[in-house]
Amino acid sequence: MSNLYKEITVNGLWKQNPGVVQLLGLCPTLAVTTTAVNGLSLGLATALVMAASNGAVSPVRRFIPSEIRVPVFILVIAALVTVIDLSINAFAHPLHKVLGIFIPLIVVNCIVLARVESFAAKNSPVPSILDGFMMGIGLTLVLGLLGGMREIIGKGTLFTGLDLAFGPAAKQFVLTIIPDYHGFLLAVLPPGAFLGLGTLIALRNWVEIRKASKTNISTPQLKPALDH
């Protein structure tokens, strides 16, 4: 069982990462990641929805007719997204205004429905909850990295907008990475999102290629014995 949980964790964070491997949910990935705080906030909201959706669908999967499973899954996801949306609106209203329509759009995010359909509908609740959460955390890491890259290059700062989530006192934690920086507008515009995501995908692929080449070197091929 521990091997199963380990495999689920590795798949969510690296092997099947939704942001840089499966390339699902690109609309919020590209639109919201103007800052690290925005990306992390939407990513964590998505992770909570995915974990809750998988946990809600898995126990009742045998009682849902296959003909109506997708509408039922979407109904469950929509109810959970509504809870998250209203919670953010109540406790972090400025952040809710920044994220805007992208919180309700979690309902139709391909990642959420894909994990409910491909994993939660076929597995028990605990692995399903872990799968949803780890896939969401994997997406959160991509959103946070992409948002951080764009924010540093575009504004020279990091964690701008932290006060939107934690109040005015959190402004002291905003980091100025490049002093007296006049900004690079392209980084915070949509083309910057495409370039940044492409860079992350390239880095991930480069790491995998390096790992594969080292594995091939460390395990030399055995030469067939010559007949005498």
LUMDREN-153387 format. One record per residue: residue in one letter; y negated, x, z of N, C-alpha, C in turn; residue number from 0; chain. Coordinates in nm, 2 decimals, decimal comma. Atoms other than C-alpha are relative to their C-alpha. Layout:
BEGIN
- a  Y  X  Z  Y  X  Z  Y  X  Z  NUM  A $
...
This chain:
BEGIN
- m  0,12  0,08  0,00  0,00  0,00  0,00  -0,13  0,09  0,00  0  A $
- s  0,12  -0,08  0,00  -0,24  0,28  0,08  -0,03  0,06  -0,14  1  A $
- n  0,02  -0,05  0,13  -0,18  0,42  -0,27  -0,07  -0,10  -0,09  2  A $
- l  0,06  0,11  0,07  -0,28  0,08  -0,41  -0,15  0,00  0,03  3  A $
- y  0,14  0,00  -0,04  -0,61  0,09  -0,21  -0,07  0,12  -0,06  4  A $
- k  0,07  -0,13  0,05  -0,68  0,45  -0,32  -0,02  -0,02  -0,15  5  A $
- e  0,02  0,01  0,15  -0,62  0,36  -0,69  -0,11  -0,10  -0,03  6  A $
- i  0,11  0,10  0,02  -0,85  0,05  -0,66  -0,14  0,07  0,02  7  A $
- t  0,12  -0,07  -0,03  -1,12  0,27  -0,50  -0,04  0,10  -0,12  8  A $
- v  0,02  -0,10  0,11  -1,09  0,55  -0,77  -0,04  -0,07  -0,13  9  A $
- n  0,03  0,08  0,12  -1,09  0,29  -1,05  -0,14  -0,05  0,00  10  A $
- g  0,13  0,06  -0,01  -1,40  0,12  -0,92  -0,12  0,10  -0,01  11  A $
- l  0,11  -0,10  0,00  -1,60  0,44  -0,86  -0,01  0,09  -0,12  12  A $
- w  0,00  -0,10  0,11  -1,49  0,65  -1,15  0,08  -0,04  -0,12  13  A $
- k  -0,08  0,02  0,12  -1,20  0,57  -1,38  -0,04  -0,12  -0,09  14  A $
- q  0,04  0,12  0,07  -1,31  0,22  -1,47  -0,14  -0,05  0,04  15  A $
- n  0,13  0,03  -0,04  -1,67  0,23  -1,36  -0,07  -0,10  -0,09  16  A $
- p  0,06  0,10  0,09  -1,84  -0,08  -1,49  -0,12  0,04  -0,08  17  A $
- g  0,12  -0,04  0,07  -2,16  0,09  -1,58  0,01  0,11  -0,11  18  A $
- v  -0,01  -0,11  0,09  -2,05  0,41  -1,76  0,13  0,01  -0,08  19  A $
- v  -0,13  0,00  0,07  -1,69  0,33  -1,87  0,02  -0,13  -0,07  20  A $
- q  -0,02  0,13  0,06  -1,65  -0,04  -1,93  -0,13  -0,05  -0,07  21  A $
- l  0,13  0,04  0,06  -2,02  -0,08  -2,02  -0,02  -0,15  0,00  22  A $
- l  0,02  0,14  -0,02  -2,04  -0,43  -1,88  -0,13  -0,02  0,08  23  A $
- g  0,13  0,03  -0,07  -2,36  -0,60  -1,75  -0,11  0,09  -0,04  24  A $
- l  0,11  -0,10  0,04  -2,59  -0,38  -1,96  -0,14  -0,06  0,01  25  A $
- c  0,14  0,06  -0,01  -2,88  -0,63  -1,95  -0,07  0,03  0,13  26  A $
- p  0,06  -0,04  -0,12  -2,95  -0,59  -1,58  -0,01  0,15  0,02  27  A $
- t  0,00  -0,14  -0,02  -2,85  -0,23  -1,59  -0,12  0,07  -0,07  28  A $
- l  0,11  -0,06  0,07  -3,12  -0,15  -1,85  -0,14  -0,06  0,04  29  A $
- a  0,13  0,07  -0,02  -3,39  -0,40  -1,74  -0,05  0,03  0,14  30  A $
- v  0,05  -0,01  -0,14  -3,40  -0,36  -1,36  -0,02  0,14  0,05  31  A $
- t  0,00  -0,13  -0,05  -3,36  0,01  -1,32  -0,12  0,08  -0,02  32  A $
- t  0,12  -0,08  0,02  -3,72  0,11  -1,34  -0,03  0,09  0,13  33  A $
- t  0,00  -0,08  -0,12  -3,69  0,24  -0,98  0,13  0,00  0,07  34  A $
- a  -0,12  -0,01  -0,07  -3,41  0,35  -0,76  0,03  -0,12  0,10  35  A $
- v  -0,01  0,11  -0,10  -3,48  0,07  -0,50  0,04  -0,13  -0,08  36  A $
- n  -0,04  0,12  0,08  -3,46  -0,20  -0,77  0,15  0,01  -0,04  37  A $
- g  -0,14  -0,01  0,04  -3,13  -0,07  -0,90  0,10  -0,01  0,11  38  A $
- l  -0,09  0,01  -0,12  -2,97  -0,02  -0,56  0,01  -0,14  0,05  39  A $
- s  0,00  0,14  -0,05  -3,08  -0,37  -0,45  0,08  -0,09  -0,08  40  A $
- l  -0,08  0,09  0,09  -2,94  -0,55  -0,75  0,15  0,04  0,00  41  A $
- g  -0,14  -0,04  0,00  -2,62  -0,34  -0,74  0,07  -0,04  0,13  42  A $
- l  -0,06  0,05  -0,13  -2,56  -0,42  -0,37  0,02  -0,15  0,00  43  A $
- a  -0,02  0,15  0,01  -2,62  -0,79  -0,44  0,12  -0,04  -0,09  44  A $
- t  -0,11  0,03  0,09  -2,37  -0,78  -0,73  0,13  0,04  0,07  45  A $
- a  -0,13  -0,04  -0,07  -2,11  -0,59  -0,51  0,04  -0,11  0,10  46  A $
- l  -0,03  0,10  -0,10  -2,14  -0,86  -0,24  0,06  -0,13  -0,07  47  A $
- v  -0,04  0,12  0,08  -2,10  -1,14  -0,50  0,15  0,03  -0,05  48  A $
- m  -0,13  -0,03  0,06  -1,80  -0,96  -0,66  0,11  -0,01  0,11  49  A $
- a  -0,10  0,00  -0,10  -1,62  -0,91  -0,33  0,03  -0,14  0,05  50  A $
- a  -0,02  0,13  -0,05  -1,68  -1,26  -0,21  0,07  -0,09  -0,11  51  A $
- s  -0,07  0,08  0,11  -1,58  -1,41  -0,55  0,15  0,03  -0,01  52  A $
- n  -0,14  -0,03  0,00  -1,26  -1,22  -0,56  0,08  -0,05  0,12  53  A $
- g  -0,06  0,05  -0,12  -1,19  -1,31  -0,20  0,02  -0,15  0,00  54  A $
- a  -0,01  0,15  0,01  -1,25  -1,68  -0,27  0,10  -0,05  -0,10  55  A $
- v  -0,09  0,04  0,11  -1,05  -1,70  -0,59  0,15  0,03  0,03  56  A $
- s  -0,14  -0,05  -0,02  -0,74  -1,50  -0,49  0,09  -0,10  0,08  57  A $
- p  -0,09  0,09  -0,07  -0,61  -1,74  -0,22  0,04  -0,13  -0,07  58  A $
- v  -0,02  0,13  0,06  -0,64  -2,05  -0,44  0,05  0,02  -0,15  59  A $
- r  -0,03  -0,02  0,14  -0,53  -1,89  -0,77  0,12  -0,08  -0,05  60  A $
- r  -0,12  0,08  0,04  -0,19  -2,07  -0,78  -0,03  -0,15  -0,01  61  A $
- f  0,03  0,15  0,01  -0,36  -2,41  -0,74  -0,09  -0,04  -0,11  62  A $
- i  0,10  0,03  0,11  -0,60  -2,38  -1,03  0,07  0,00  -0,13  63  A $
- p  -0,06  0,00  0,13  -0,47  -2,50  -1,36  -0,06  0,10  -0,10  64  A $
- s  0,05  -0,10  0,09  -0,50  -2,24  -1,63  -0,10  -0,05  -0,10  65  A $
- e  0,10  0,06  0,10  -0,69  -2,48  -1,86  -0,14  0,00  0,05  66  A $
- i  0,14  0,01  -0,06  -0,99  -2,50  -1,62  -0,03  0,12  0,09  67  A $
- r  0,02  -0,11  -0,10  -0,97  -2,17  -1,44  -0,14  0,07  -0,02  68  A $
- v  0,13  -0,06  0,02  -1,28  -2,02  -1,61  -0,12  -0,08  0,05  69  A $
- p  0,11  0,08  -0,06  -1,51  -2,31  -1,52  0,00  0,00  0,15  70  A $
- v  -0,01  0,00  -0,15  -1,38  -2,31  -1,16  -0,05  0,14  0,05  71  A $
- f  0,04  -0,13  -0,04  -1,43  -1,93  -1,14  -0,16  0,01  0,00  72  A $
- i  0,15  0,00  0,02  -1,79  -1,97  -1,27  -0,07  -0,08  0,11  73  A $
- l  0,06  0,08  -0,10  -1,86  -2,25  -1,02  0,00  0,07  0,14  74  A $
- v  -0,01  -0,08  -0,12  -1,74  -2,03  -0,73  -0,10  0,11  0,00  75  A $
- i  0,10  -0,11  0,01  -1,95  -1,74  -0,85  -0,14  -0,05  0,01  76  A $
- a  0,13  0,06  0,00  -2,25  -1,96  -0,90  -0,04  -0,04  0,15  77  A $
- a  0,03  0,04  -0,14  -2,23  -2,09  -0,54  -0,03  0,12  0,08  78  A $
- l  0,03  -0,12  -0,07  -2,21  -1,74  -0,40  -0,13  0,07  -0,04  79  A $
- v  0,12  -0,06  0,04  -2,49  -1,61  -0,61  -0,12  -0,08  0,05  80  A $
- t  0,11  0,08  -0,06  -2,71  -1,90  -0,49  -0,02  0,04  0,15  81  A $
- v  0,01  -0,05  -0,14  -2,64  -1,79  -0,13  -0,07  0,13  0,01  82  A $
- i  0,07  -0,13  0,00  -2,74  -1,43  -0,21  -0,14  -0,01  -0,04  83  A $
- d  0,13  0,02  0,06  -3,04  -1,54  -0,41  -0,10  -0,06  0,11  84  A $
- l  0,08  0,06  -0,10  -3,17  -1,76  -0,13  -0,02  0,09  0,12  85  A $
- s  0,01  -0,09  -0,11  -3,10  -1,50  0,13  -0,11  0,11  -0,03  86  A $
- i  0,10  -0,10  0,03  -3,30  -1,23  -0,05  -0,14  -0,06  -0,01  87  A $
- n  0,13  0,06  0,00  -3,58  -1,48  -0,11  -0,06  -0,03  0,14  88  A $
- a  0,04  0,03  -0,13  -3,59  -1,56  0,26  -0,04  0,12  0,08  89  A $
- f  0,01  -0,12  -0,09  -3,56  -1,21  0,41  -0,07  0,12  -0,07  90  A $
- a  0,07  -0,11  0,08  -3,71  -0,99  0,13  -0,07  -0,06  -0,12  91  A $
- h  0,06  0,07  0,11  -3,94  -1,21  -0,07  -0,07  0,09  -0,10  92  A $
- p  0,06  -0,09  0,11  -4,14  -0,93  -0,24  0,11  0,06  -0,09  93  A $
- l  -0,11  -0,06  0,09  -3,81  -0,77  -0,36  0,05  -0,11  -0,09  94  A $
- h  -0,05  0,11  0,08  -3,70  -1,11  -0,48  -0,09  -0,03  -0,12  95  A $
- k  0,09  0,02  0,11  -4,01  -1,14  -0,69  0,01  0,11  -0,11  96  A $
- v  -0,01  -0,11  0,10  -3,95  -0,80  -0,85  0,13  -0,02  -0,08  97  A $
- l  -0,13  0,01  0,07  -3,58  -0,86  -0,93  0,00  -0,13  -0,09  98  A $
- g  0,02  0,12  0,08  -3,67  -1,21  -1,05  0,13  -0,07  -0,05  99  A $
- i  -0,11  0,08  0,06  -3,43  -1,38  -1,29  0,14  0,07  0,00  100  A $
- f  -0,13  -0,08  0,01  -3,17  -1,10  -1,27  0,09  -0,03  0,11  101  A $
- i  -0,09  0,04  -0,11  -3,03  -1,23  -0,94  0,08  -0,12  -0,04  102  A $
- p  -0,08  0,11  0,05  -2,94  -1,57  -1,07  0,10  0,03  -0,12  103  A $
- l  -0,08  -0,04  0,12  -2,81  -1,40  -1,39  0,13  0,07  0,04  104  A $
- i  -0,13  -0,06  -0,04  -2,53  -1,24  -1,18  0,11  -0,10  -0,03  105  A $
- v  -0,10  0,10  0,03  -2,35  -1,57  -1,24  0,07  0,02  -0,13  106  A $
- v  -0,06  -0,02  0,14  -2,30  -1,49  -1,61  0,02  0,15  -0,03  107  A $
- n  -0,02  -0,14  0,02  -2,26  -1,11  -1,55  0,15  0,02  -0,04  108  A $
- c  -0,13  -0,02  0,05  -1,95  -1,00  -1,75  0,09  0,06  0,11  109  A $
- i  -0,08  -0,08  -0,10  -1,84  -0,77  -1,46  0,07  -0,09  0,10  110  A $
- v  -0,05  0,09  -0,11  -1,80  -1,05  -1,20  0,11  -0,08  -0,05  111  A $
- l  -0,10  0,09  0,05  -1,61  -1,29  -1,42  0,13  0,08  -0,05  112  A $
- a  -0,11  -0,09  0,05  -1,40  -1,00  -1,57  0,10  0,04  0,12  113  A $
- r  -0,09  -0,05  -0,12  -1,27  -0,88  -1,22  0,07  -0,12  0,06  114  A $
- v  -0,06  0,12  -0,05  -1,21  -1,24  -1,11  0,12  -0,04  -0,09  115  A $
- e  -0,10  0,04  0,09  -1,01  -1,31  -1,42  0,12  0,10  -0,01  116  A $
- s  -0,10  -0,10  0,02  -0,82  -0,98  -1,45  0,07  0,05  0,12  117  A $
- f  -0,06  -0,05  -0,12  -0,76  -0,89  -1,09  0,02  -0,11  0,11  118  A $
- a  -0,01  0,09  -0,11  -0,83  -1,16  -0,83  0,10  -0,11  -0,03  119  A $
- a  -0,09  0,11  0,04  -0,64  -1,43  -1,03  0,15  0,04  0,00  120  A $
- k  -0,14  -0,05  0,00  -0,33  -1,21  -1,01  0,05  0,08  0,12  121  A $
- n  -0,03  -0,08  -0,12  -0,34  -1,03  -0,67  -0,04  -0,07  0,12  122  A $
- s  0,03  0,06  -0,13  -0,35  -1,11  -0,30  -0,14  0,03  0,04  123  A $
- p  0,15  0,00  -0,03  -0,69  -1,15  -0,12  -0,05  0,14  0,04  124  A $
- v  0,06  -0,12  -0,05  -0,73  -0,81  0,05  -0,02  0,10  -0,11  125  A $
- p  0,03  -0,09  0,11  -0,68  -0,59  -0,26  -0,10  -0,06  -0,09  126  A $
- s  0,10  0,06  0,09  -0,89  -0,84  -0,46  -0,14  0,02  0,06  127  A $
- i  0,13  -0,03  -0,06  -1,18  -0,81  -0,21  -0,04  0,14  -0,02  128  A $
- l  0,03  -0,15  0,01  -1,16  -0,43  -0,22  -0,03  0,03  -0,15  129  A $
- d  0,02  -0,03  0,14  -1,14  -0,43  -0,60  -0,14  -0,05  -0,04  130  A $
- g  0,13  0,05  0,03  -1,45  -0,65  -0,63  -0,11  0,08  0,06  131  A $
- f  0,10  -0,08  -0,07  -1,64  -0,45  -0,37  -0,02  0,14  -0,07  132  A $
- m  0,00  -0,13  0,05  -1,55  -0,11  -0,52  -0,06  0,00  -0,14  133  A $
- m  0,06  0,01  0,14  -1,64  -0,22  -0,88  -0,15  -0,02  0,02  134  A $
- g  0,14  0,02  -0,02  -1,97  -0,34  -0,74  -0,07  0,13  0,05  135  A $
- i  0,06  -0,13  -0,04  -2,03  -0,01  -0,56  -0,01  0,10  -0,11  136  A $
- g  0,01  -0,09  0,11  -1,95  0,18  -0,87  -0,12  -0,03  -0,09  137  A $
- l  0,12  0,05  0,08  -2,21  -0,03  -1,06  -0,13  0,04  0,08  138  A $
- t  0,11  -0,04  -0,08  -2,45  0,03  -0,77  -0,04  0,14  -0,01  139  A $
- l  0,03  -0,14  0,02  -2,42  0,40  -0,80  -0,06  0,03  -0,13  140  A $
- v  0,05  -0,02  0,13  -2,49  0,39  -1,17  -0,15  -0,05  0,00  141  A $
- l  0,13  0,06  0,00  -2,79  0,16  -1,12  -0,10  0,08  0,09  142  A $
- g  0,09  -0,08  -0,08  -2,93  0,38  -0,84  -0,03  0,13  -0,06  143  A $
- l  0,02  -0,12  0,06  -2,88  0,70  -1,03  -0,10  -0,02  -0,12  144  A $
- l  0,09  0,03  0,12  -3,04  0,55  -1,35  -0,14  -0,03  0,05  145  A $
- g  0,13  0,04  -0,05  -3,32  0,40  -1,15  -0,08  0,12  0,06  146  A $
- g  0,06  -0,12  -0,05  -3,38  0,73  -0,97  -0,05  0,10  -0,11  147  A $
- m  0,04  -0,08  0,11  -3,39  0,93  -1,29  -0,12  -0,05  -0,07  148  A $
- r  0,11  0,05  0,07  -3,63  0,70  -1,46  -0,13  0,00  0,09  149  A $
- e  0,11  0,00  -0,09  -3,85  0,68  -1,15  -0,06  0,14  0,01  150  A $
- i  0,05  -0,14  -0,01  -3,87  1,06  -1,11  -0,07  0,05  -0,12  151  A $
- i  0,06  -0,05  0,13  -3,94  1,13  -1,48  -0,12  -0,09  -0,03  152  A $
- g  0,11  0,08  0,04  -4,17  0,83  -1,52  -0,12  0,00  0,09  153  A $
- k  0,11  0,01  -0,09  -4,37  0,83  -1,20  -0,01  0,13  0,09  154  A $
- g  0,00  -0,12  -0,09  -4,28  1,16  -1,01  0,03  -0,04  0,14  155  A $
- t  -0,03  0,04  -0,14  -4,17  0,96  -0,70  0,15  -0,04  0,01  156  A $
- l  -0,13  0,05  -0,02  -3,85  0,84  -0,55  0,00  -0,10  0,12  157  A $
- f  0,00  0,11  -0,10  -3,78  0,52  -0,35  -0,13  -0,08  0,01  158  A $
- t  0,11  0,09  0,01  -4,10  0,35  -0,46  0,04  -0,14  0,01  159  A $
- g  -0,04  0,14  -0,02  -4,09  -0,01  -0,35  0,09  -0,02  0,12  160  A $
- l  -0,09  0,02  -0,11  -3,88  0,05  -0,04  -0,06  -0,10  0,10  161  A $
- d  0,07  0,10  -0,09  -4,14  -0,16  0,15  0,03  -0,14  -0,04  162  A $
- l  -0,03  0,14  0,04  -4,04  -0,46  -0,06  0,13  -0,05  0,07  163  A $
- a  -0,12  0,04  -0,07  -3,70  -0,46  0,11  -0,01  0,01  0,15  164  A $
- f  0,00  -0,03  -0,15  -3,78  -0,32  0,46  -0,13  -0,02  0,07  165  A $
- g  0,13  0,02  -0,07  -4,14  -0,40  0,52  -0,10  0,11  -0,02  166  A $
- p  0,10  -0,10  0,02  -4,47  -0,20  0,51  0,03  0,13  0,07  167  A $
- a  -0,03  -0,12  -0,07  -4,33  0,05  0,76  0,08  0,10  -0,08  168  A $
- a  -0,09  -0,08  0,08  -4,09  0,18  0,50  -0,07  0,08  -0,10  169  A $
- k  0,08  -0,08  0,10  -4,37  0,32  0,28  0,00  0,15  0,03  170  A $
- q  0,00  -0,15  -0,04  -4,35  0,65  0,48  0,12  0,07  -0,06  171  A $
- f  -0,12  -0,06  0,05  -4,01  0,71  0,33  0,00  0,02  -0,15  172  A $
- v  0,02  -0,02  0,15  -4,13  0,71  -0,03  -0,02  0,15  -0,02  173  A $
- l  0,00  -0,15  0,02  -4,08  1,07  -0,16  -0,09  0,02  -0,13  174  A $
- t  0,07  -0,05  0,12  -4,33  1,24  -0,40  0,07  0,13  -0,05  175  A $
- i  -0,08  -0,11  0,06  -4,11  1,46  -0,61  -0,08  0,10  -0,08  176  A $
- i  0,08  -0,09  0,08  -4,37  1,59  -0,85  -0,15  -0,04  0,04  177  A $
- p  0,14  0,03  -0,04  -4,73  1,61  -0,70  -0,09  0,00  -0,12  178  A $
- d  0,10  0,00  0,10  -5,03  1,53  -0,91  0,06  -0,03  -0,14  179  A $
- y  -0,07  0,03  0,13  -4,80  1,38  -1,18  -0,06  -0,12  -0,06  180  A $
- h  0,07  0,10  0,08  -4,96  1,17  -1,45  0,10  -0,10  -0,06  181  A $
- g  -0,10  0,09  0,05  -4,64  1,00  -1,54  0,05  0,02  -0,15  182  A $
- f  -0,05  0,00  0,13  -4,42  0,97  -1,85  0,05  -0,14  -0,03  183  A $
- l  -0,02  0,15  0,02  -4,44  0,61  -1,98  0,14  -0,03  -0,06  184  A $
- l  -0,13  0,03  0,07  -4,13  0,63  -2,20  0,11  -0,02  0,10  185  A $
- a  -0,12  0,00  -0,09  -3,90  0,68  -1,90  0,01  -0,14  0,07  186  A $
- v  0,00  0,13  -0,06  -4,00  0,34  -1,75  0,01  -0,12  -0,09  187  A $
- l  -0,01  0,10  0,11  -3,99  0,15  -2,08  0,15  -0,01  -0,04  188  A $
- p  -0,14  0,02  0,04  -3,67  0,01  -2,23  0,07  0,12  -0,07  189  A $
- p  -0,06  -0,12  0,06  -3,61  0,32  -2,45  0,05  0,10  0,10  190  A $
- g  -0,04  -0,09  -0,11  -3,60  0,53  -2,13  0,13  -0,04  0,07  191  A $
- a  -0,13  0,05  -0,05  -3,32  0,31  -2,00  0,12  0,03  -0,08  192  A $
- f  -0,11  -0,03  0,10  -3,11  0,36  -2,31  0,03  0,15  0,01  193  A $
- l  -0,02  -0,15  0,00  -3,16  0,74  -2,30  0,06  0,04  0,14  194  A $
- g  -0,06  -0,04  -0,13  -3,09  0,76  -1,92  0,14  -0,04  0,01  195  A $
- l  -0,14  0,05  0,00  -2,77  0,55  -1,95  0,09  0,09  -0,09  196  A $
- g  -0,07  -0,09  0,09  -2,66  0,76  -2,24  0,03  0,13  0,06  197  A $
- t  -0,02  -0,12  -0,07  -2,71  1,07  -2,04  0,11  0,00  0,11  198  A $
- l  -0,10  0,02  -0,10  -2,50  0,94  -1,75  0,14  -0,01  -0,06  199  A $
- i  -0,13  0,01  0,07  -2,22  0,84  -1,99  0,05  0,14  -0,05  200  A $
- a  -0,04  -0,13  0,05  -2,23  1,18  -2,15  0,04  0,10  0,11  201  A $
- l  -0,04  -0,09  -0,11  -2,22  1,36  -1,81  0,14  -0,04  0,05  202  A $
- r  -0,13  0,04  -0,05  -1,92  1,15  -1,70  0,11  0,04  -0,10  203  A $
- n  -0,09  -0,04  0,10  -1,74  1,22  -2,03  0,02  0,15  0,00  204  A $
- w  -0,01  -0,14  0,00  -1,82  1,59  -2,00  0,09  0,05  0,12  205  A $
- v  -0,08  -0,03  -0,12  -1,67  1,60  -1,65  0,15  -0,02  -0,03  206  A $
- e  -0,14  0,03  0,03  -1,35  1,43  -1,77  0,06  0,10  -0,10  207  A $
- i  -0,05  -0,10  0,10  -1,32  1,67  -2,07  0,03  0,13  0,07  208  A $
- r  -0,02  -0,12  -0,07  -1,36  1,97  -1,84  0,12  -0,01  0,09  209  A $
- k  -0,12  0,02  -0,08  -1,10  1,83  -1,60  0,13  0,01  -0,08  210  A $
- a  -0,11  0,00  0,08  -0,86  1,77  -1,88  0,04  0,14  -0,05  211  A $
- s  -0,03  -0,13  0,05  -0,90  2,12  -2,02  0,05  0,09  0,11  212  A $
- k  -0,05  -0,08  -0,11  -0,85  2,28  -1,68  0,15  -0,03  0,03  213  A $
- t  -0,14  0,04  -0,02  -0,53  2,08  -1,64  0,09  0,06  -0,10  214  A $
- n  -0,08  -0,06  0,10  -0,40  2,20  -1,97  0,02  0,15  0,02  215  A $
- i  -0,01  -0,14  -0,02  -0,47  2,56  -1,88  0,09  0,03  0,11  216  A $
- s  -0,08  -0,03  -0,12  -0,31  2,54  -1,54  0,15  -0,04  -0,02  217  A $
- t  -0,14  0,03  0,02  0,01  2,39  -1,68  0,04  0,04  -0,14  218  A $
- p  -0,03  -0,05  0,14  0,11  2,61  -1,98  0,12  -0,06  -0,05  219  A $
- q  -0,12  0,06  0,07  0,35  2,47  -2,23  0,12  0,10  0,00  220  A $
- l  -0,12  -0,08  0,00  0,70  2,60  -2,21  0,05  0,02  -0,15  221  A $
- k  -0,04  -0,03  0,13  0,82  2,78  -2,52  0,15  -0,03  -0,01  222  A $
- p  -0,14  0,03  0,02  1,16  2,66  -2,66  0,08  0,14  -0,01  223  A $
- a  -0,09  -0,12  0,00  1,44  2,92  -2,61  0,05  0,03  -0,14  224  A $
- l  -0,04  -0,04  0,14  1,53  3,11  -2,93  0,15  0,01  0,00  225  A $
- d  -0,15  -0,01  0,02  1,89  3,08  -3,05  0,03  0,14  -0,05  226  A $
- h  -0,04  -0,14  0,04  2,06  3,42  -3,08  0,14  -0,01  -0,07  227  A $
